[in-house]
């Protein structure tokens, strides 16, 4: 784990931390497509924002009992001064009959990238998912050009399960979408960050 942060599961009643999280999240999303950062979300540069409506849906999902339709859980990586260094969330699949799987979302503050924060967040979320006794898989989607994120996921044990070329057209560019999955019952850490485990 990164020595400079602690990770906390955030409940729906922690309004102060949630308020700070959504400020952080808006700043994080606004970096999408910026020069020197690149695209990490499937949205055009000028539309890279996190609306109040999405915030309300996110908050509401945190109140839903685990395994019920629409559930979500959130962890924050906090610095010693209480600043948010990154976040990770797990949520139920919208499809019926997929309660043994969940979807992952993750982000790390630009000042804290390449410091181990992302890996620590993955460890916490995967550990929690294993303790549920119900989740067997964690799924995610990532823009195919996001090599840094894919390297992290491969290192943690995710495998590529598919890719849609030219899925999105953003600001005159086309981007593929890579689908990845982690099987929780036999997840292992890859010894090489460039090679997926099977």
C-alpha positions in Angstrom: 0.0 0.0 0.0 1.1 3.6 -0.6 2.6 4.8 2.7 1.0 8.3 2.3 -2.7 7.3 2.3 -5.3 5.4 4.2 -8.4 3.9 2.6 -11.9 4.2 4.0 -15.3 2.7 3.0 -17.6 5.7 2.8 -21.2 5.3 3.9 -24.2 7.3 2.7 -24.4 9.1 6.0 -20.9 10.6 5.7 -22.2 13.7 4.1 -19.1 15.9 4.6 -16.8 13.3 3.0 -19.3 12.7 0.2 -19.5 16.4 -0.5 -15.7 16.6 -0.7 -15.7 13.5 -2.9 -18.0 15.0 -5.5 -15.9 18.2 -5.6 -12.8 15.9 -6.2 -14.8 13.8 -8.8 -15.8 16.9 -10.8 -12.2 18.1 -10.9 -11.0 14.6 -11.9 -13.6 14.2 -14.7 -12.8 17.7 -16.0 -9.2 16.5 -16.7 -10.5 14.0 -19.3 -8.9 14.7 -22.7 -6.7 17.5 -21.3 -3.3 18.0 -22.8 -0.7 15.8 -21.2 -3.4 13.6 -19.6 -5.4 12.2 -22.5 -8.8 10.5 -22.6 -9.7 8.2 -19.8 -13.5 8.5 -20.0 -15.7 8.0 -23.1 -16.9 11.6 -23.3 -15.8 14.6 -25.4 -13.4 17.1 -23.8 -16.1 19.9 -23.6 -18.6 17.5 -22.1 -16.3 16.1 -19.4 -18.3 16.9 -16.3 -20.2 15.1 -13.5 -23.7 16.4 -13.3 -25.9 17.0 -10.2 -28.2 14.3 -11.5 -25.4 11.7 -11.7 -24.3 12.8 -8.2 -27.8 12.2 -6.8 -28.0 8.8 -8.4 -24.6 7.9 -7.0 -25.6 9.0 -3.5 -28.8 7.1 -3.7 -27.1 3.9 -4.8 -24.9 4.0 -1.7 -28.0 3.5 0.4 -29.1 0.4 -1.4 -28.6 -2.9 0.4 -25.9 -5.0 -1.1 -27.1 -7.4 -3.9 -30.3 -5.4 -4.3 -30.8 -3.8 -7.8 -28.9 -0.5 -7.9 -26.4 -1.1 -5.1 -23.0 0.6 -4.9 -20.1 0.9 -2.5 -17.3 3.6 -2.4 -13.8 3.7 -1.0 -11.6 6.8 -0.7 -7.9 7.0 -0.4 -7.1 9.9 2.0 -3.8 11.6 2.6 -2.7 12.4 6.2 -4.2 15.8 5.8 -7.5 14.4 4.7 -7.2 15.2 1.0 -8.6 12.7 -1.5 -5.9 10.9 -3.4 -8.2 8.5 -5.3 -11.4 6.6 -5.2 -12.8 3.2 -6.2 -16.4 2.0 -6.4 -18.1 -1.3 -7.0 -21.7 -1.5 -8.3 -24.2 -4.1 -9.3 -24.6 -5.0 -13.0 -27.8 -3.5 -14.5 -28.5 -6.8 -16.2 -30.8 -9.4 -14.5 -29.3 -12.6 -13.2 -25.8 -11.2 -12.9 -25.7 -10.7 -9.1 -22.5 -12.8 -8.9 -20.6 -10.0 -10.8 -20.0 -6.3 -10.2 -18.7 -3.3 -12.1 -15.6 -1.3 -11.1 -14.9 2.4 -11.4 -11.7 3.9 -10.2 -9.8 7.2 -10.4 -6.6 8.6 -8.9 -5.8 12.3 -8.5 -3.2 13.4 -11.0 -0.8 14.4 -8.2 -0.9 10.8 -6.8 -0.6 8.7 -9.9 2.2 6.1 -10.1 2.5 6.1 -6.3 0.7 2.8 -5.5 -2.7 4.4 -4.7 -4.5 2.7 -7.5 -3.2 -0.7 -6.6 -4.1 -0.2 -2.9 -7.6 0.8 -3.9 -8.0 -2.4 -6.0 -6.8 -4.5 -3.0 -9.4 -3.0 -0.7 -12.3 -3.3 -3.1 -11.4 -6.9 -4.1 -11.0 -7.9 -0.5 -14.4 -6.5 0.3 -15.9 -8.2 -2.7 -14.5 -11.6 -1.6 -16.1 -11.2 1.9 -19.6 -10.8 0.5 -19.7 -14.5 -0.2 -21.7 -13.7 -3.4 -19.5 -11.8 -5.8 -17.3 -14.0 -8.0 -16.2 -11.5 -10.7 -15.3 -7.9 -11.0 -15.7 -6.4 -14.5 -14.5 -3.1 -15.9 -14.3 -1.2 -19.2 -11.4 1.0 -20.1 -10.6 3.1 -23.2 -8.1 1.0 -25.2 -5.6 3.9 -25.4 -5.3 4.1 -21.6 -2.2 1.9 -21.3 -1.3 3.0 -17.8 -4.7 1.9 -16.5 -4.6 -1.4 -18.4 -1.1 -2.1 -17.1 -2.4 -1.6 -13.5 -5.3 -4.0 -14.1 -3.1 -6.7 -15.7 -0.7 -6.4 -12.8 -3.6 -6.9 -10.3 -4.8 -10.0 -12.2 -7.5 -8.7 -14.5 -7.7 -10.3 -18.0 -8.8 -8.9 -21.2 -12.1 -10.5 -22.3 -12.9 -8.4 -25.3 -12.5 -5.2 -27.2 -14.7 -3.1 -29.5 -12.6 -1.2 -32.0 -13.6 2.4 -32.7 -16.4 2.2 -30.1 -16.4 6.0 -29.5 -15.8 9.1 -31.7 -14.6 11.9 -29.4 -13.4 15.2 -30.6 -12.6 13.9 -34.1 -10.8 10.8 -32.8 -11.9 7.2 -32.5 -11.3 5.1 -29.5 -11.6 1.4 -28.8 -13.2 0.0 -25.6 -11.5 -2.8 -23.8 -13.4 -5.2 -21.5 -11.6 -6.8 -18.6 -12.6 -9.1 -15.7 -11.1 -10.4 -12.5 -12.2 -13.8 -11.1 -12.1 -13.4 -7.3 -11.9 -17.0 -6.3 -8.5 -17.6 -7.9 -7.2 -14.1 -8.5 -3.5 -13.9 -8.6 -1.0 -11.1 -9.1 0.9 -11.1 -12.3 4.7 -11.0 -12.0 4.9 -9.0 -15.2 2.8 -5.8 -15.5 2.7 -6.3 -19.3 1.2 -9.8 -19.4 -2.3 -10.8 -18.2 -2.7 -13.8 -16.0 -5.1 -16.6 -16.9 
